[in-house]
Amino acid sequence: MSERKRDYPSGAEKRKSKRKREEVIKKVPKISSFFHRQDTVSDLDWKDSSEARSSSNIHSEIEESQAHTSSDVHPEIEEHQVNDSDIFEDCNIISSDRGNFGDNLSECERKIIFKLGPFKPQGPFPKDSESNRPFSAYYYSYFNQAGIKLVRPWLCYSNVLNKPYCHFCWLLADRQNKSYSSAWVNGVSVRSNFTQTILDHEKSQQHMNASLSYNNWLQGNTIDTLLQSEINSKITFWRDVLHRIINVIITLASCNLSLRGHDSDSGNFMAILRLLSNYDATLKELLLKPKGEINYLSPTIQNEIISLLGTTVRNNIISEIKKAPFLTIILDTTQDLSKIDQLSVVFRYISVTENDDNVPKEIKICESFLGFIAVTDCSAAGLKTAFLNLTKEYGIDLTKCRGQGYDGANVMSGIYGGLQTLIKEHAPNADYVHCAAHALNLVLNDAARHVREISTFFDNLEKVYTFFGNSIKRWAMLSDDPSEKYLITLKKVCPTRWSSRNDALLAVKKNFLLIMKTLYQLNLISNKKDEREECKNIINILESYDFLVLVTFFSSLFEIINPISKALQHENNDLQKSRILLSNLLNRLCQLRNQISFNSLLNESKDLAKEWGVTTVFKNSRRKITKRFFDELSQDERISDPESYFKVNVYYCCLDILISQTKERFQSLCDLSSMFEILQPEKLLSSSNEEILIASGKLSVKYSKDISVNLCDQLKALKTCLKSEIQKIYSIKELIELLLVKFNSLASSFPEVITACF
Ligand SMILES: [Zn+2]
């Protein structure tokens, strides 16, 4: 059997070490006893002080009488028991005798020595080996010229080293100081005129500083508390700094501003900090720190903070998404600067904010951007894998998906093998809806692509922009003109955002006269042949009646489409609103497609032509209509009148494309929207019970997993129960707010209605 090893001392060992300790303690006086003794003795000393007027006398006396006195005092010391032995045990320190310690003190040793106080044995003291003189306890205090007794608390005697030393200097002298002297720290010899040696030391700067520190400690400002308060103030300072830095970063980020310029010292981040430092002491102090010191302003730290903030924001969004019963995904790919495809991921869902009693207080339709995924494989399967990995990583349940929104790209929306079909494998009811605003953009692009005159028109707008934009001189002539007011800066036509066409058109329309004037001027003064040619070319374009009529036509068209597009992009928009907006658009487009509207367009154009000094004759009258395909209208060939030609081949053609494309592209949206139409407050109130039955039946069939057949009964009950309230509201969102927030106590009665609304 192996011997069991103890990791704690046995009883015998404990007793042995206790005995040992007691022996040592017996030899060593309890430090506090000296303070006690001095107190009692001082009374006596005061009485006797008349006997000793001069300090020099005293000292000689001390040296002589040292032998008797020390023997008197010594027994008293031995009586004192060590009672706070636990402290001693902790660090194995039993006395503060300098001789028991090495040159470097641990923090724990220092603490205990402070607690123990100066080590002042009362003798008898052995004679110094060199000078053959003994130390005396009388050195511990002295009488000044006036006979006042002054104690030297710093003066100690090491029984181990047999040398006097300075308690204060040992513990607190600044060792880094150039004039640091280790003599009194390690102990000095008692030589002749030792009194003078003591007086010299008392006067030294090192000793006085050490005494001051010791005094601080006695008054409760221990090294620890001093250090601690310094540490605390540092902590507060850096906390304040980080607080400010984070706030600046959040402000910049929420304004979509970059943090840095080309080097780390310029840019918005530093500019704001510098500005704030004029009013804020913390930042002022931070910015005054010398170069190379930590200041938490480096780009690395900025990026770290941004990524930390980003993670927090993303986690909040994810937890919101997870809470939502249903969600819609909106995905799109874009190429970044390095030509890597980035899949942007947006979730649309309803977030219900609750108050402290878990009662819903606000309902919000949220569209949250979760981030970009870099995709190397741009096939539908590749996109799907990338997207599924993301949802897996964040723990988002895709079976809750009830809708998908993409652009028209085949990879995304294709019915066969497109991403939408692949996602539907996971969420069968995730119906694909073409992004409405995007679809509208495409509708306009279709029109521009299929009608040659229109595409030329936008090319020409672009030409005007390029002509002026490519030359600083021309741009300056345009914007510095003193006589005319330069209203809107010329804008570039951007193919993916049709609203840019509107901006470009407006800019040319408002600045038309100024542009013409500048062009004529240039044509006269320019000494470059190319420039003059280009000038003439643009003048010809702008002065044509065709151009002018198209300007008028598209101005009125954009006046209709622009607000609708803006409304479609609004975050509070829903399927119902989109449908209403689009049907409005269709109506207005249809209204334009007749002779009366065309005539009024021509009239308007003629007014403008008068103002601009343009002849009102269509230019393309000499166009040869040669090749026609068999499916095109045969009458086209007979149109020789340029006005009729414009009406049929440009005006009607454009409107027809707009109308048919709007209908086609928004079909899925309208289908889905009509599915939920019954939840529309107005529709619900106006529907008969039978209509409600049919509509809710459709919903519960399609979304059999989410909505039960009880929906019909609940809708009917809701209609009767809250009729007056429903009359006041207009959208499905308001209906659910009504149920969940305003009439929360009723909510549990209409679970299916609530589900359907979500
Ligand atoms: Zn000292």
Residues whose N, C-alpha, C, O or C-beta is under 5 A from the ligand:
A	BS01	ZN	C166 F168 C169 W184 H207
